[in-house]
Amino acid sequence: MDNILQTTTLIDCNRVLSEEVIGGNETETSLFTNKLTTPLTVKAGDQISLHSAYINQRGAGSDIIEFRGREQNDKVSLVNTSLIFTNASQNVQPFNFQTVNVSEITTEKTLKDNEANITFNYYKTSNGESYYFLPRKFLTKIYDKTDTTTYLQNWTFSDSFDEGMCFSASSASDRYCQADYYLDKSIQPDTSTLETMKPFNDNSRFTIFIKDDTQFGVLSSGSFTSNHDPALQGFTRYKETKTLTVDRGFDTPSNIASSLTNQLKKLINNDSGIIKPDNNIIFKDVNMFPNLESETYKLFACANEESFRKDCYTNYFHSVSDPTPSDPYVEADAIDYDSSFISIGVKRPELFENGRKIKNVYDPKTQNPFEHPWEVLTEIDISASNQPILVTDQAFASQGDDKYQMDQLLLDLSNLFKSQEKYPEIFNYSYDTNLSVDNTRLLHINSSFLTGTILGSDNYQIDTNTSETDFTSFPLFIKYDKSQENNALNTGADRVTFSDLLYGFGIKYLHTDDKYYLAFKINTTLRPEMFNASGKITTSRHLAWDWHFNAYSTLALNLYTGYLSLNPEKVQENSEYFDEYGIRDTILETSRTIRQCYIGAFDPLITFNNVEERFSISRLHTPEFLSNFYNSGRQASNGDVAIPVIEGGSEVYKINKYLSQFNFCPNMKPYEIALQQYDHNNFRLVNKNIIRNKIYDSQGGIFIDNKNLTEKEWNKSLLNILGYSYKQFNSTDLTINTQTRFSNLVVNSDIITTNGLVNTANILDFTRSIYGAKMYTNQVALTGVPAAESAGVAEFDLPPNIEEVVNSTEIFADDLPKKMASSHYVIRSDILDQSNYCNSISKFPIIGVCPRSNQFGDYYVTEEDQIIFTVTKARTITDITTEIVNPAGEKVTADRESSVIYKVIKNINLNLDFNENNK
């Protein structure tokens, strides 16, 4: 070695001087070739190593997040509700198409780490605006506005059967879920009293479903056929899957959050709601309203005063199929009525969906179960009403390939009963306090009054002048044992005792015909009204899951525009003029023409909290606002403004909410229009249908329903990189449902939204005098009644009207975001003829690594110690190809200024034998 001289050569392979950049090809940034100005010959024994590397990536650093944007090997299923419009024409009113067919479609998409595929459900709250509860016959009793005084009674009269409610008897309170209904006592215009079951307007969330088939306008051929029972139609939960994307490479958390927010708020429709008056193409189009929609705040088709008027109800239920219709049949009215049910909201969507999967094993799969419900197989006597065995006609025998099989029925029942655990309130039954979610499950059975083939009734056609029979089905509470809910159906005669329950709820009952049938143990004392006059539940009695809107645990509402033609006191007529032949005297009744309302989150937000160092999602609901009344700004006769216009817009939660009386909801009748005068003071009253001391903080919103990914797929997705764990959106926690109020604490749920963040700092604001003055004391807030020495006590009370500014709750990520996609970069090069450092996917030999812990500015820099490679055979190097990849062998983004410097140590033999030289 003493006779060897070593020379060191450094070769700078800079990407900006590479053949690719010089040639204008910069699509491949991780692979580049540099030509040497002078060829370099290396011989066996020479050494080659990585001297240093400077990988330039804009934004590289500790405060950034990296996204590769690479396609994974996994596919993700995207679920969307498909709306197919037919006969599209601007002359078809009101939506410019004639029919809508709805179905749920699933498509597959390749998973990427820079994409988040989020499925949203939409919901409307029962906040007293833009809906009516189902079932309901019609909107209001009075449609003709010629007599203004009579028409305005639509606002001031109590709701009743004559005003459009479907019949419900106060004596049938044991058929209505007390978490949904209360017994209302009202004084009618004729001073008579009415007792009926009414739903709570309590700001509950109702998930949106769309009717599977809807027609608008009269068909060009054929005729419209109604099934005379709107609830028995198909409805599909409305879902949208949004793909949110961030750019490949590096970005700051705040920019990522801003980008994702902008995508959620992106305007997808920016035009006008156009109508052609009277469908006459001679007239100029009328732009009725700004037709703006975003990705999460949309216009949904709904009912209006025209489509849900009393005449439409009459024609729908007295169609041409009736032998002697009371009036001439108007098909267009029947079609309008049916189309009013296009968008409904359901309080317990899991029960609504799973219940409708329960069918009859004797029916073909294509038939609707509501037309062929189960029947009681063995008679039950009233003497055995205390927890008897109920045997159904559902047999444990093969029904043929075209039939619904028992094993599928049992699985569908199991799924239904498991979903009922999310809503324990349905087992709070005042007629049996021993029932609970731990020991009971729910089905439905007909009363003794209802005959025919249908289970249950919404009582649409009951004439309260001649009958007061309530045909609503009864809840049927059956024994349930959660510890046995996975007991599957086996061969033989097992599962025949109530200590060995099928899926925790049923047994195989051996009947006298030597066949096995599905049977249940009733878990309560059956109500007397279930038995006929002979004290029997006969073998013809229908049971299973009732599809009707008034069925126990099924509470639903219908979306409605919120407009009547006239506002209270005729302050405003909801119409507009349009030019006809240059004469501005033709009125278009816009409130009776439009059939849309907004549902969703109008201002969703994704942020990065620099204190918590976590991402958060908020504002998935549209809040309540500090707003004006219908007559705000109206001048009195002396010219003064009676009720000043306030600068509204502040987001608030409300307790003992005042209604603006600008938005009409028939379930809020009667509206307290006039201020109440007492002892020289004017008082505004809280609507009697508003639930006292209940928080109202939302008009509607969206749920995140992200059950489309497996945990393995989730861990490769954008949401995982942002710090959201799989369990946050795929929890098995059955204590959380669509009605849960959320806080800023991390909550794991399979469906989640936001609401107003109510905190204790506001409590001192609650205690107020009847005049609205805040007391700021430690007293609880009570309702007051005006009293004066000269006038005694007033006949009305004044609960404190509370409106507090509020922020949205936030859905914080479980974990900190992942900043880097890999710990180091791998540098490969053809400068080596072989390498002892390799992996299974190397294209070129690996010469070194660049740890990503060494970062300066926009550069990742190698450490000093690198492996030295020895040349094994001589060769001449004229160019060097460099490739920079991550540990998985995937290409990375190396900006122009990236440089890799190679070190070559050449051995030169020195002959120092002078004797040999002198020969």
Buried (B, 14 or more C-beta within 10 A) or exposed (E): EEEEEEEEBEBEBBBEBBEBBEEEEEEEBBBBBBEEEEEBEBBEBBBBBBBBBBBBBEBBBEEBBBBBBBEBEBEBBBBBBEBEBEBEEEEBBBBBBBBBEBBEEEEEBEBBBBBBBBBBBBBBBBBBBBBBBBBBBBBBBBBEBEEEEEBBBBBBBBBBBBBBBBBBBBEBBBBBBBBBBEEBEBEBEEEEEBEBBBBBBBBBBBBBBBBBEBBBBBEEEEEBEBEBBBBBBBBBBBBBBBBBBBEBBBBBBEBBBBBBBEBBBEEEEEEEBEBBBEEEEEBEEBBBBEBBBBBBBBBBBBBBBBBBBBBBBBBBBBBEEEEEBEEEBBBEBBBBBBBBBBBBBBBBBBBBBBBBBBBBBBBBEEBBBBEBBBBBBBBBEBEEBEBBBBBBBBBBEEBEEEBBBBEBBBBBBBBBBBBBBBBBBBBBBEEBEEBEBEBBBBBBBBBBEBEEEBBBBBBBBBEBEEEBBBBBBBBBBBBBBBEBBEBEBEEEEEBBEBEEBBBBBBBBBBBEEEEBBBBBBBBBBBBEBBBBEEEBBBEEBBBBBBBBBBBBBBBBBBBBBBBBBBBBBEBBBBBBEBEBEEEEEBEBBBBBBBBBBBBBBBBBBBBBBEEEEBBBBBBBBBBBBBBBBBBBEBEEEEEEEEBEEEEEEBBBBBBBBBBBBBBBBBBBBBBBBEEBEBEEEEBBBBBBBBBEBBBBBBBBBBBBBBEBBEEEBBBBBBBBBBBBBBBBBBBEEBEBBBBBBBEBEBBBBBBBBBBBBBEEEBEBBBBBEBEEEEBEEEEEBEEBEBEEEEEEEBEEBBBBBBBBEBBBBBBBBBBEBBBBBBEBBBBBBBBBBEBEBEEEEBEBBBBBBBEBEEBEEBBBBBEEEBBEBEBEEEEEBEBBBBBBBBBEBEBBBBBBBBBBBBBBBBBEEEEEEEEEEEE
